[in-house]
């Protein structure tokens, strides 16, 4: 087995916080809570595809389930007069009804704006997927993306890898482009990582993005 570790999980409790945060006295509800979180996440990932959502965070206590969406296009999710967010809330409630919980929690939806989308790995990977799905040549997409990301002051290094039937070739292969440093083993290195897939007529193309934003030291 290889010793690959997910850069986010590798830094949990050091630089990163958990994406699901629960405050409850009842430990027996663990199984139920985990199922709810998984189903809500799966639904939102499908529902918000193409809306440049960088992360879905869930906070809960015994009565309230709070979903925090971080996106570079909050207007797309909220909609006119908040219609979009109301509809998403209603859809989440439908998902919870299917699970048949003992008591359904109250749902709160918060939408937060991501200030610099070009330095966010999840949004960058979605941009690449969108470009590949529009049939743009993958090498040009990779070059342009890396240049865009490196144009940010706070970015010290970037690495982008795509694999699959690139350019519609019969054999799948992997192509990679890298600029700057990516110190994956350093705990204090603030590395943002994301995986995404572009769905094309001849199959899916996997995309991985690593963005290094310098080291974080304690105050």
N, C-alpha and C positions, 0 to 999 in steps of 0.2 A: 504493500500500500504506500501511496505517496504521503507526504506530510503536509499537504496543503491545508491551510486553515483560513476560514472566512475572515477577512480583515476587520469586519464589524464585531463578530463574536470574540475575536482575539483581544479586543480592547474593551470588552464589557467590564464595567466596574472600575476602569482606569480612566478612559476618556469618554466612553459612551455609556448611555443609560439604556435600560430595557425599553422596547417599543410597546410592551403591554405592561401597565402598572395597575396592580389591584390593591385595594384597601378593604379587607373584609375580616370579620371575626370567625366566619364559618369556613373551616378548612374542608368540610365535606363537599363543598360546591366546586372544588378544583376541576373535576372532570367536565362538569357542565360549563364552567367559565371558559375552559380551554376550547371546548367545542364551539361555543358562541364566537370567541375571538377568531378562530380559524375560518368559520363560515362567513363572518362579516368581512374579514380581510379578502377571502377568495372572491366574494361578490363585488367588493369595491374595486379590486384590481381589474376585474372584467369590465365593470360599469364605467370606470373613469379612464379607460385606455385612450391615449391620445390627448389627455387634458394636462399632461406634464405634472403629474403628482409625484413628489419626491419621496414622501413617506406617509404611512398611515399609522397613527399612534392611538392606542386605546387606554383610557383610564376608567376605572370602575370602582364603585363601592356597592353596598348591598342594594341600593335603590336606583342609582344612576349609572348609565353607560355613556361615557363621553368619547366621541370619535374626533381626533384632530387630524385634519388633512393639510399637508404642507404642499403648496403648489406655486408655480410661477405664473399661473393664469387663474387667479381667484374669481375673476368676472365670469369665466366659462362655467365654473361649478355653481356659484351663487345664483347666476341668472338675473333676469329683470325682476326687481322688487323681491328678491329672495326666493323666486319660484323654484329654481334648480335645487337649492339646499332643502327646501320643504319636501320636494319629490324624492330626493335621496333618503331623507329621514323616513318617509313613508315606506320606501322600498326596503330599508334596513329592518323596519318593524315587521314587514311581510316575511323576511328571512328568519327572524326570531320566532314568528308564529309557527313556521314549519318545524322548528326544533322542539316545540311543545315544552316550554319551560314551566317550572312550578309557579314562579311569578316573573312577569315580563318587566325588565327595568325601563326606566324613563330614558329616552335617547336624546343626547345633546350633540350637536354637530358644530365644530369650530373649523373655520377655514383660515389658515395662516399663509401669508405671502412669502415666497422665497425671493430674497432681494437680488442675489446674483446667480441666475440659473446656470450660467456657463461654468461655474465652479462646483456644481452639484452633480455627482456621478449619475444619479438616477435619471435626472432630466436630460443630461448629455446622452445617455444610452437610449432614451426614448427618441431624441432628435435623430440619432443615427438610424434607429429602426424605421422611423418615418421616411427618411431619405432613401433607405434601401427599398422600402415598399413602393416608393415612387419610381423605382427602376433607375436610380442614379448610379453611376459607376462607383463601386465600393472604394477604390483607391482614392478617388477624388474626395469622397465623403470623409474618409479617415483623415486625410491631410487637412481638409478645411476645418474639421472638428478640432483636431489637435491645435491648430493655429488659433482658433477661437478661444479655446480653454487657456492656452499659454498667454494670451493677451491680458488675462486677469492678473493684477498685481499680487494677490494673495496665493496664487498657484505656483508651486515650486517644481512640480513634475506631473506628467500624465502618461498613461499607457492605455492603449485601446487595442483589443483583440477581437477579431471576427472569425467565425469558423462555420463551415457548411458548404453547400454547393455555390461557391462564390462565382458570380457572373454566369450562373446557369451551367457550370461545368459538370461533367458526369461524375467526377471524383471529388469528394469533399476535401477541403484543406483548411489550413489556419493561416491567417495573415495578421501581423501585429505591427504597431507603430508606437514609438516611445520617444518622449522628450523629457529632459531633466532627470531628477532622482525619484525613485519609488522605494524607500527603505521599509520593506514589509515586516522585517523582524523587530524593528524598534517600536517599543510600546508607546512612547510619547509622540511618535509620528502621527500626525492627524491625517489618516488616509481614508478617503471616501471611496466605497466600492459598490458597483451595481452590476446586475445581470439583466439582460433583456433578450427577447427574441423577435426577429422580423419574419413575418409569415408571407412567403412568396409562393407563386404557383408550383414551383419545382421543389418546395420543401422549406423548412425553417432555417434561418441563419442565426446562430447564437452570437450575442454581443457581450463583451465584458469591458468595464471601464474602471480604471484606478486613477484617483486624483490625490496628489500629495500637497497639503497646504502648510507645510512647516511643522515644527515641533511645538508641543504645548508643555509649558513648565508651570508648576504650582506657584501661586502668588506668594 
